[in-house]
């Protein structure tokens, strides 16, 4: 199979010849998106809030349109200077995917991904702590290093249902694993956990340009899950979900197991009557659509079905939701690691929007 870099380069070359330079991916006027035929009114109207980095930095270079033009320059000139400004433009993209939803003619994110892989190929010094994360993944199988998670529940290492925890849960959020195993046990599902055999899903290196490292993680994790007897892999992290469902098949081919996000499984179990809630709550909450669970993976209804199934809970949507939500600011963790001030600004804006809707936020991603 072709490498991720070769795939991005092919996709970029094929798609960007169709760019009309209309500016819909960055302009804040009510431009009808190219895919308006797929949407009923009023959803045909393009979102008022679009590219977080373009809004923050204020220069067209930080928009999808600008980055696409920049990619053509870099790819056509082996001597193109790699400056700090260039790195900031390339790595401040949050990969939220709003530009790709606005424009159906091209996939603007391919410009970012091909640029990142090209910069790594040319030996560019990556910003922030990305090199350290790569080293941690290679040496310890975890982006955070060898730090073990405390109070991880004792789960079998083999089974048809395997919980793929992800780096965040394994290192600092063991309560997520306890909650998943406890809830599923009530529904009659015994989950297994790979423990030390589970490695980082490789999402960050796959999206910061170190594609070969993601490919290594993909082969290792798929083999470990196969040996564990997995028929269904359950994930709680939107980034892990995107990696396993979209990126891994591009690397290893068809997977020998299915992949489901925890919210999808919960919604299914509730609909079947296998999960019930003991006591009603009296709370109004809002739901934040993770970029990599919503736009990238198309999961919008399942998390909301779970929330609305809880007696006494009222779901009140934020102004930007479902297909057009604003990013949480993490930017696939690459932005939060490399440009924390920018990330904090985006987070603050999302929190302000959430606060106008409710006092509590629910989301479907451990990173968000």
C-alpha positions as CSV (number, residue, x, y, z in Angstrom):
1,X,0.0,0.0,0.0
2,X,1.2,3.5,-0.7
3,X,2.6,5.5,2.2
4,X,0.6,8.2,3.9
5,X,2.8,10.9,2.5
6,X,2.4,9.5,-1.1
7,X,-1.4,9.4,-0.5
8,X,-1.6,12.9,0.7
9,X,0.5,14.1,-2.2
10,X,-1.7,12.3,-4.7
11,X,-4.9,13.7,-3.0
12,X,-3.5,17.2,-2.9
13,X,-2.4,17.2,-6.6
14,X,-5.8,15.8,-7.7
15,X,-7.9,18.1,-5.6
16,X,-6.2,21.5,-5.6
17,X,-6.4,21.8,-9.4
18,X,-10.2,22.3,-8.8
19,X,-9.8,25.2,-6.3
20,X,-11.8,28.2,-7.5
21,X,-10.1,30.6,-5.1
22,X,-13.6,31.7,-4.1
23,X,-12.6,32.3,-0.5
24,X,-15.5,30.5,1.0
25,X,-13.2,28.6,3.4
26,X,-12.1,31.9,5.0
27,X,-14.5,34.7,4.1
28,X,-17.1,35.5,6.8
29,X,-19.8,36.5,4.4
30,X,-22.8,34.1,4.0
31,X,-21.3,32.3,1.0
32,X,-23.3,29.2,0.1
33,X,-21.0,26.2,0.4
34,X,-20.4,24.1,-2.7
35,X,-22.2,21.1,-1.1
36,X,-25.4,23.0,-0.4
37,X,-27.4,20.4,-2.4
38,X,-26.8,17.9,0.3
39,X,-28.3,20.1,3.0
40,X,-31.9,21.2,3.7
41,X,-32.6,24.9,4.6
42,X,-31.4,26.5,6.8
43,X,-28.4,24.3,7.0
44,X,-27.3,25.2,3.5
45,X,-26.0,28.5,4.9
46,X,-22.3,28.3,5.6
47,X,-21.2,29.0,9.2
48,X,-20.3,32.4,10.5
49,X,-17.3,31.0,12.4
50,X,-14.9,29.0,10.2
51,X,-11.2,28.8,10.5
52,X,-9.9,29.4,14.1
53,X,-6.3,30.1,13.0
54,X,-7.4,32.6,10.3
55,X,-9.6,34.4,12.7
56,X,-6.8,34.5,15.4
57,X,-3.8,35.4,13.2
58,X,-5.7,37.5,10.7
59,X,-3.7,36.8,7.6
60,X,-4.9,34.9,4.5
61,X,-1.9,32.6,4.7
62,X,-3.5,31.0,7.8
63,X,-6.7,30.1,5.9
64,X,-7.2,26.9,3.8
65,X,-6.9,28.9,0.6
66,X,-3.6,30.4,1.7
67,X,-2.2,27.1,2.9
68,X,-3.1,25.5,-0.4
69,X,-1.3,28.1,-2.4
70,X,1.7,27.8,0.0
71,X,1.7,24.0,-0.5
72,X,2.1,24.4,-4.2
73,X,5.0,26.7,-3.7
74,X,6.8,24.5,-1.3
75,X,6.3,21.3,-3.3
76,X,7.5,22.9,-6.5
77,X,10.7,24.4,-4.9
78,X,13.0,22.1,-3.1
79,X,14.9,25.1,-1.8
80,X,11.9,27.0,-0.4
81,X,13.1,28.5,2.9
82,X,11.8,26.8,6.0
83,X,11.3,29.6,8.4
84,X,9.6,29.9,11.8
85,X,6.7,31.8,10.1
86,X,6.2,28.9,7.7
87,X,6.1,26.4,10.5
88,X,3.6,28.5,12.4
89,X,1.3,28.7,9.4
90,X,1.5,25.0,8.8
91,X,1.2,23.7,12.4
92,X,-1.3,26.2,13.8
93,X,-4.1,24.6,11.7
94,X,-6.4,22.9,14.2
95,X,-7.5,20.3,11.6
96,X,-11.0,21.0,12.7
97,X,-12.2,20.4,9.1
98,X,-14.6,23.3,8.8
99,X,-12.9,24.3,5.5
100,X,-13.5,20.8,4.1
101,X,-17.2,20.9,5.0
102,X,-17.6,24.3,3.4
103,X,-15.9,23.3,0.2
104,X,-16.8,20.1,-1.7
105,X,-14.6,20.9,-4.7
106,X,-11.4,20.2,-2.8
107,X,-10.3,18.8,0.6
108,X,-8.4,21.7,2.0
109,X,-6.9,19.6,4.8
110,X,-4.8,17.7,2.3
111,X,-2.7,20.9,1.9
112,X,-1.8,20.9,5.6
113,X,-1.0,17.2,5.8
114,X,1.1,17.1,2.6
115,X,3.0,20.2,3.9
116,X,3.7,18.6,7.2
117,X,5.0,15.4,5.7
118,X,7.1,17.4,3.3
119,X,8.6,19.5,6.1
120,X,9.5,16.4,8.0
121,X,11.1,14.9,4.9
122,X,13.2,18.0,4.5
123,X,14.4,17.7,8.1
124,X,12.6,20.7,9.5
125,X,12.8,21.1,13.3
126,X,9.3,20.6,14.5
127,X,7.7,23.2,16.9
128,X,6.8,22.6,20.5
129,X,7.2,19.2,22.1
130,X,6.5,17.1,19.0
131,X,9.9,15.5,18.8
132,X,9.7,14.5,22.5
133,X,6.3,12.9,21.9
134,X,7.7,10.9,18.9
135,X,10.6,9.7,21.2
136,X,8.1,8.7,23.9
137,X,6.0,6.8,21.5
138,X,9.0,4.9,20.1
139,X,10.5,4.2,23.5
140,X,7.4,3.7,25.7
141,X,4.4,3.2,23.3
142,X,2.8,6.3,25.0
143,X,3.0,9.9,24.0
144,X,3.4,10.9,27.7
145,X,6.3,8.6,28.4
146,X,6.6,5.6,30.9
147,X,4.2,7.1,33.5
148,X,1.7,4.3,34.4
149,X,-1.9,5.0,35.1
150,X,-3.0,4.6,38.7
151,X,-6.0,2.6,39.7
152,X,-6.5,1.0,36.3
153,X,-9.2,-1.7,36.8
154,X,-8.1,-5.3,36.5
155,X,-9.5,-6.5,33.2
156,X,-8.9,-9.6,31.1
157,X,-6.3,-9.3,28.4
158,X,-8.3,-11.3,25.8
159,X,-11.8,-11.2,24.7
160,X,-14.1,-10.4,21.8
161,X,-14.8,-6.8,23.2
162,X,-11.6,-4.9,23.8
163,X,-11.4,-1.4,25.1
164,X,-8.7,0.6,23.4
165,X,-7.9,3.2,26.1
166,X,-5.6,5.6,24.3
167,X,-2.6,7.5,25.8
168,X,-4.7,10.0,27.8
169,X,-6.8,7.4,29.6
170,X,-3.8,5.1,30.2
171,X,-1.7,7.9,31.7
172,X,-4.0,10.3,33.5
173,X,-7.7,9.4,33.1
174,X,-8.1,5.8,34.5
175,X,-11.6,6.9,35.7
176,X,-12.7,6.7,32.1
177,X,-11.7,3.0,31.9
178,X,-13.4,2.3,35.2
179,X,-16.6,3.9,34.0
180,X,-16.5,2.1,30.7
181,X,-16.0,-1.3,32.2
182,X,-18.5,-0.8,35.0
183,X,-21.3,0.5,32.6
184,X,-20.7,-2.3,30.1
185,X,-20.7,-4.9,32.8
186,X,-24.1,-3.8,33.8
187,X,-25.2,-4.4,30.2
188,X,-23.7,-7.9,30.3
189,X,-20.6,-7.1,28.3
190,X,-17.2,-8.0,29.7
191,X,-14.4,-5.9,28.1
192,X,-10.8,-6.8,27.8
193,X,-7.8,-4.4,27.8
194,X,-4.4,-4.9,26.2
195,X,-2.5,-3.1,29.0
196,X,1.2,-2.9,28.1
197,X,0.5,-4.5,24.7
198,X,-1.5,-1.4,23.7
199,X,0.6,1.3,22.1
200,X,-0.2,4.9,21.2
201,X,-2.6,5.0,18.2
202,X,-0.1,7.2,16.4
203,X,-2.6,9.9,15.7
204,X,-0.3,12.8,16.5
205,X,2.7,11.7,14.4
206,X,0.4,10.7,11.7
207,X,-1.0,14.3,11.6
208,X,2.2,16.2,12.3
209,X,4.1,14.7,9.4
210,X,5.9,11.7,10.9
211,X,3.7,9.2,9.0
212,X,6.1,6.3,9.3
213,X,5.7,6.3,13.1
214,X,1.9,6.2,12.8
215,X,2.3,3.2,10.4
216,X,4.4,1.4,13.0
217,X,1.8,1.9,15.7
218,X,-1.0,0.8,13.3
219,X,0.6,-2.6,12.5
220,X,1.6,-3.1,16.2
221,X,-1.9,-2.3,17.6
222,X,-3.8,-4.3,14.9
223,X,-1.7,-7.4,15.6
224,X,-2.1,-7.0,19.4
225,X,-5.8,-6.7,19.0
226,X,-5.9,-9.7,16.7
227,X,-4.0,-11.8,19.2
228,X,-6.4,-10.7,21.9
229,X,-9.3,-12.2,19.9
230,X,-11.0,-8.8,19.4
231,X,-14.2,-8.8,17.3
232,X,-15.2,-5.3,18.4
233,X,-12.9,-2.5,19.6
234,X,-14.4,0.2,21.8
235,X,-12.8,3.6,22.0
236,X,-13.6,6.7,24.0
237,X,-11.1,9.1,22.3
238,X,-12.2,10.8,19.1
239,X,-8.6,10.9,17.9
240,X,-8.2,7.1,18.5
241,X,-11.5,6.6,16.7
242,X,-10.4,8.5,13.6
243,X,-7.1,6.7,13.6
244,X,-8.6,3.2,13.9
245,X,-11.5,3.7,11.5
246,X,-10.0,5.9,8.8
247,X,-6.2,5.9,9.0
248,X,-5.5,2.3,10.0
249,X,-7.3,0.7,7.0
250,X,-5.2,2.9,4.7
251,X,-2.1,1.5,6.3
252,X,-2.8,-2.2,7.0
253,X,-5.9,-2.8,4.8
254,X,-9.2,-4.3,6.1
255,X,-9.2,-4.7,9.9
256,X,-10.1,-8.1,11.4
257,X,-12.5,-6.4,13.9
258,X,-15.1,-3.7,14.1
259,X,-14.5,-0.3,15.8
260,X,-17.2,1.5,17.7
261,X,-17.1,4.8,19.7
262,X,-18.4,4.4,23.3
263,X,-21.2,6.8,22.7
264,X,-22.5,4.7,19.8
265,X,-22.4,1.6,21.9
266,X,-24.2,3.3,24.8
267,X,-26.9,4.6,22.5
268,X,-27.4,1.1,21.1
269,X,-27.6,-0.5,24.6
270,X,-30.1,2.1,25.8
271,X,-32.3,1.6,22.8
272,X,-32.3,-2.2,23.4
273,X,-33.3,-1.7,27.0
274,X,-30.0,-3.2,28.3
275,X,-29.1,0.0,30.3
276,X,-31.3,1.9,32.6
277,X,-30.7,4.9,34.8
278,X,-31.4,4.6,38.6
279,X,-32.2,8.1,39.5
280,X,-33.3,11.3,37.6
281,X,-31.1,14.3,37.5
282,X,-32.2,17.9,37.4
283,X,-29.6,19.6,35.1
284,X,-29.3,21.4,31.8
285,X,-26.3,20.5,29.8
286,X,-24.8,21.4,26.4
287,X,-22.9,19.1,24.1
288,X,-19.6,19.9,22.4
289,X,-19.1,18.1,19.1
290,X,-15.5,17.0,18.9
291,X,-14.1,17.8,15.5
292,X,-12.7,14.3,14.9
293,X,-15.9,12.6,16.1
294,X,-18.4,14.9,14.3
295,X,-17.0,16.4,11.1
296,X,-14.3,13.8,10.5
297,X,-16.4,10.7,11.5
298,X,-20.0,11.7,11.2
299,X,-21.1,10.8,14.7
300,X,-23.6,13.4,15.9
301,X,-26.8,11.6,17.0
302,X,-25.5,8.9,19.3
303,X,-24.0,11.2,22.0
304,X,-27.2,13.3,22.1
305,X,-29.3,10.2,22.3
306,X,-27.4,9.1,25.4
307,X,-27.8,12.5,27.0
308,X,-31.5,12.8,26.3
309,X,-32.1,9.3,27.7
310,X,-31.1,10.4,31.2
311,X,-34.3,11.4,33.0
312,X,-34.3,15.0,34.2
313,X,-31.5,16.1,31.9
314,X,-32.2,18.8,29.4
315,X,-29.9,19.2,26.4
316,X,-29.6,22.8,25.1
317,X,-27.5,23.2,22.0
318,X,-24.8,25.8,21.6
319,X,-25.2,28.3,18.7
320,X,-22.6,26.4,16.7
321,X,-23.3,22.7,16.8
322,X,-23.3,19.4,14.9
323,X,-21.8,20.1,11.5
324,X,-20.6,23.6,12.3
325,X,-19.2,23.6,15.8
326,X,-16.2,25.7,16.8
327,X,-13.1,23.8,17.8
328,X,-12.3,23.2,21.4
329,X,-8.8,24.6,20.9
330,X,-6.8,21.3,21.2
331,X,-6.2,21.1,17.5
332,X,-5.6,17.4,17.6
333,X,-3.2,18.2,20.5
334,X,-0.7,19.5,18.0
335,X,-1.9,23.1,18.4
336,X,-2.2,23.0,22.2
337,X,1.3,21.6,22.5
338,X,2.9,24.0,20.0
339,X,0.9,27.2,20.3
340,X,-0.8,27.2,23.8
341,X,-1.7,30.9,23.7
342,X,-3.6,30.5,20.5
343,X,-5.2,27.2,21.7
344,X,-6.3,29.0,25.0
345,X,-7.9,31.7,23.0
346,X,-10.0,29.2,20.9
347,X,-10.9,27.3,24.1
348,X,-12.0,30.5,25.8
349,X,-14.3,31.4,22.9
350,X,-15.9,27.9,22.9
351,X,-16.4,28.0,26.7
352,X,-18.1,31.4,26.4
353,X,-20.4,30.0,23.8
354,X,-21.1,27.0,26.0
355,X,-21.8,29.2,29.0
356,X,-24.5,31.0,27.2
357,X,-26.3,27.6,26.7
358,X,-25.8,25.7,30.0
359,X,-23.7,25.4,33.1
360,X,-22.3,21.9,32.2
361,X,-20.6,20.7,29.1
362,X,-20.7,17.0,27.9
363,X,-18.4,15.9,25.1
364,X,-17.5,12.7,23.3
365,X,-13.7,13.0,23.4
366,X,-11.2,12.6,26.3
367,X,-8.9,15.1,24.6
368,X,-11.6,17.8,24.3
